[in-house]
Amino acid sequence: MKKFALVLVAACLATAAFADNTTSSTVNIDPHRFEAAIQAFEETDRLAEPSGNAFLFYGSSSIFYWHDMLAEDLAPLEVLPRGFGGSTIIGALHYARRVVIPSNPKAVVLYEGDNDIAKYGMPVDEFVGLFRQFVTLIHQELPDTRIYFLSIKPSPSRWQAWPIMREANRRVEAICDNDDLLQYIDVASPMLDADGLPIEGIFVQDKLHMNRDGYLIWKNVVRASLID
């Protein structure tokens, strides 16, 4: 009986945390530093209410740096650029009720994991668990909204973390394969050369973020998946 009571208390605490859109992590990542970017998104939506038929692109700088070309690259699809550079899956979870849910998008295209794993050292199990929480949160409020996960990309500056990133990709892909409302989009494989190394010419000087050639690879892969 005592054991059951402890389990019940733990479940209630977990439910309360989930309802507050907070999460615990072994990695010290403060999502609040993105508040200004989130407020800008809210103001944009206030001035022009989203149609409810858009593909909402959500995630870190790989989404943020695609903002200017996203609509052109994916036309005639309607897109909502909602990337905030430096973000993590914790930030995506923290702000989902303010950025994703009110927009009522047709689909969410998520890119996270790059900073989580390579910058903050988040374990794969934890990242995958937080991805599951994100899916649950979205589908509690928007049960018919599809979620596309863009695979974590390989890059020269974070190549040492690639084996862990690749395992995270594999785990998320397996989750997506077992849920009709989820789809894994492999943008990573076309970014590797014949030797299995990142193609040098598709990155800017920092060897982390992509130039236009890199985004053209993403354009072709993502467009084919979303229009399919």
N, C-alpha and C positions, 0 to 999 in steps of 0.2 A: 504494500500500500504506500509506504514511504517513497519507494522508488518511482511508483506511478505519479505521485504528487510532484516529485522533482522534475520528471519529464514534462508534466503538464505546465509547471511554472516556466520551464525553458521554452516550451512551445509558445506560451503567451508572450514572453519577452521577445522572441523572434518575430512574432506576428506584429507586435507593437512597433518594433524597429522598422519592419517592412512598411507598415502603414505610414510611418514618418519619413519614408524614403531615405533611410540611413542604412549604413551597412558597416560591419566591422571588418578589419583587414589586418594582416600581419605586417603590412607595408604602410609606412606613415606618409599618406598622400592627402593633402588638404584640398578638397574640391572647391572651397569657397573663393579661391583666388580667381576663379573664372566669372565671378558675379557680374562684372561690367559687360562681358560678352553676352551673358545670358539676358541681362536687362535690355541690351540692344536687340536681341532676337524678339523679345517680348514687345518692344516698341514697334518693330517692323510688322509683327502680326496684328498689333492694335490698329496700325494705320491701314493695313490691307489684310483682312481676314483670310487665312488659307482656305482653299477651295474644298479640301477634303479628298482631292484626287491626285495629290502629289506624291512623289518619291522623296522622302525626307532623308538627306545625307547628313549623318550624325557621327561625330568622332573627332579625332585629333588632327594635327596639322596636315596630314596627307589629304584630308577632306578640305580643310581651311584653304590650302593653296590651290585647290581646284575650283573654288567658288566662282571666279570670274569667267571660266570657260565651261562650267558644268551644264548650263542651259543649252549652249550651242552644241556641245559634244553629244548631248543625249536627246536633242530635239527629235520628234515632237513631244517627247515625254515632259510632263510638268515636274519640275524639281524644286525643292526647298533646301538651299545650302545652309547647313547648321553645324559647321565644323568650328571647334575652338582649340587653337594650337596648344599643345602640351597636355591635352586631356588624357584621361585614363578611363577604364571601365568603371571605376568608382565615381568619377565625374559624370559619366554617361548615366549611371544609375541615379545619382544625386539630383540631376536636373531633368530627368525624363518627364516628371509631372509638370514641369514648367515649359519645356521645349517640345517634347514629342506629343504628349497626350492632347494638349489644347489644339494642336494642328490637325488632329484626326487624319493622319496621312494614309494614303493607299498602301504605302509600304515604307519601312525604315531600312536604310542602307547604312550599316554600322561598320566603322573602322576603329578598332581599339586593339590593344595588346602590344603595340610597338613600344610605347613608353612604359607600360606596366612591367613588361619583362626585361627589356634591355636597360632602361633607365633606373627603375626602382627594384628590380630583382624579384618581382612577384612570382611565386611558384605556379607551375602550370595548373595544379589542382585548384588553387585559389582563383586563378583567372577563369577557369572553366566554370567553377561554381558561381562566380559573379555574373558570367554570361548567362547562366541559367536563371539567375535572379532577374536579370534584365528582361529576358524573354517572358518570364512569369508576370512581371510588373506590366509590361506592355499589353499582354494578352488578357490580363484582368480587366483592363479599361477598354482595350480595343481588340476584342476577340477575333476579328476577321482580318487584322492587319498583318501582312507578310513581313518577315524580317529577313533581310539579306546580310550575311556576314562576309565582308571583304577580308580575304586571308591576310594575315600579317605579312608585310613585305620583307624581302631580304634587302640589305643595303651594305655597302662596304664599311661604313663607320660602325655598324652594329653587327658585323659578321660573326663576332665571337658568341653572340647570343642566338644565332640562327638555329642551332640544333634544338634549343628550348622552344623558340618560336615555332619551328616546324612541328614539334610535338603538340603545341597548343593548337595549331591549325588542324592537325590530324584529329584531335579530340573534339574540336568544335564541328568539324565536318561530319563526324560520326553522329553527333547530336542532330545536326541538320538533316541527315539522311533518314532519320526516324521521325520526322515531324513535317507534315505537308505544308505547314505555314512558315517553315524555315528553309533557307537555301544558302549554301556555301558557294562563294564565288572565288575561284582560284586566280587571283591576280599575281601570285608569287611566281609560279612556274615560268610564265613568259618573260619574267625579269631576269632569268638566269641564262648564262651562255652555255655553249656546248660542253664546257668543263664543269658546269654546275655552280658557277660563280656569278655574282651580280654583274650585270652588264654595266660597265663603267660609264658609258656615254649617255645614260639616261638619268644621271644625277647632277645636281648643282654642286657647287664647290665644297659644301659641307659633307658630301658623300652620304647624306641621309635623306634629304628631300629631293623630289624628282623635278626634272626640267620638263619641257613640253613633250619631248620624245617619250619620257616615262608615262606621262598622262595619256598620250595617244595609245599606249599599250592598255592602260586601264580603260580608256574609252571603248576600245574594241571589245574587250572581254566583258565589261559591265553592261554595255549596251546590248550585246547579244543575250545576256542572261535576263535582263529586265524586259526586253521586247519579246522574248521567246514565248 
